[in-house]
Amino acid sequence: MILLLDTTPAIAGAALAVAATVLLGAWAGWVPQFRAWRLASWPGTGAWPSWAGFAALVFLLSVGRFGPHDPLGNLLPLTVWTVIWVAMTAAAALLGDIWRPIAPWRGPVRLARRLLRRRGGVGLSRLGHWPAVAGLFAIAWYELISPAPSDPAGLARMVALYWALIFALAVLEGEDWLDRGEALTLYFRLTAKIAPLWRRREGTRQVLHIGVPGAQIVAMAPLAAAEVAFVTLMLAIVSFDGLSETFFWLGQLGVNPLEYPGRTALMGVNSAGLLAAWALTTALILGALAASGHGAARGPVGGGRAPLLLGFLPIATAYHISHYLVTLLTRGQYVFTGLNDPFERGWSLLGINDHWASFGFLSDPRDVMLIWSAQVALIVAAHVLAVLLALRLVPGGLRTHLPVGLLMVGYTAFGLWLLATPSIG
């Protein structure tokens, strides 16, 4: 249905809106203060949310192993690829980092280290965030390129293996290593930086803050090299996910979209494509920063004005949410039918039937236009916020911000083109 809409005016208007923000902001020199206020505080909750997350993981693994074979009826792939990968990203962008307390490692790691009387680490912390970069790439490869990422039994094995690996490394190094080395923990922590509400530990208490979206980013230190790689990978993943499903990409590979050969036949070229997308995204961003006269990060990547790169965090988050919005609206319904009868035993825990999910809205032009408008609004708002953050983080005129601004204008048009172009997805 989206192909029947004239999306060119929306794409052009979005690009012009971002360009106008760059020009007016750089010339006028006015940007928001990105203020934040403390709302409330309460005692820390300890490790019990992590144990709840671990219990949920064990339940989901059992559903993956013994539940329905249909990915749309099995709660494990629905939870991993729809609830965690899509819905929780959107929730974190609004409510802050809700993943860290419930991540299924901290409680078990704390108990294991206590039982083993283990203190200190083995030096993994010297690797910084690079293990998280490798983990995010592995997750993305499995979702985008592997032959059957939603096969319940196969996914159960991979999730169990990933949990065990992270658990073992955290037991060796300490639970604080999770914040640096575990991919999902770092992913949701960075995603939550644009949230207007967020929770932060201060001593033994949890403190709730409210502020202008981006207030947390203004307070961040410049990104280290591994964090730069992580942010550019976040952008590359969702960009390549959209591109790899387009008729344009398949045409470049000599594949007839109407005779799609399947994932297995394209594993090699798509693996190379994901790496190329990451390299190109990194090169474009670092090139724009270099053209503006600023380094890209602390340490080996560049000099000391890395804050400009922090402005890309809202873009990475908004692209992820807008790209997967239709997935959330469609497969999200199957989460409820999966909860209704997780082991396919004829239960009706929620009182709904197997045919409860409905997708009639995808054939209604008004509903499709509403979805498209929401996607456009998300992407434009993210780029405008990114421009304003860049202006706040690194004061300067048009010469300073024009290269990054042009890149953001181009990225706006590219992102909306991906959403509107014919695809097999």
ABEGO torsion letter per residue (X at the ends): XAAABBAAAAAAAAAAAAAAAAAAAAAAGBBBAGBBBBABBBBBAEAAAAAAAAAAAAAAAAAAAABBABAAABAAAAAAAAAAAAAAAAAAAAAEBAAAAABAAAAAAAAAAAAAGBBEBAGAAAAEAAAAAAAAAAAAAAAAABABAABAAAAAAAAAAAAAAAAAAAAAAEAAAAAAABAAAAAAAAAAAABABBBBBBEABBBBBBBBBGAAAAABBBBBAAAAAAAAAAAAAAAAAAAAABAAAAAAAGBBAABBAEAAAAAAAAAAAAAAAAAAAAAAAAAAAAAAGBBABBEAABBAAAAAAAAAAAAAAAAAAAAAAAAAAAAAAAAAAAAABAAGAGBBAAGBBAAABBAAAAABAAAAAAAAAAAAAAAAAAAAAAAAAAAAABBEBAAAAAAAAAAAAAAAAAAAAAAABBBAX
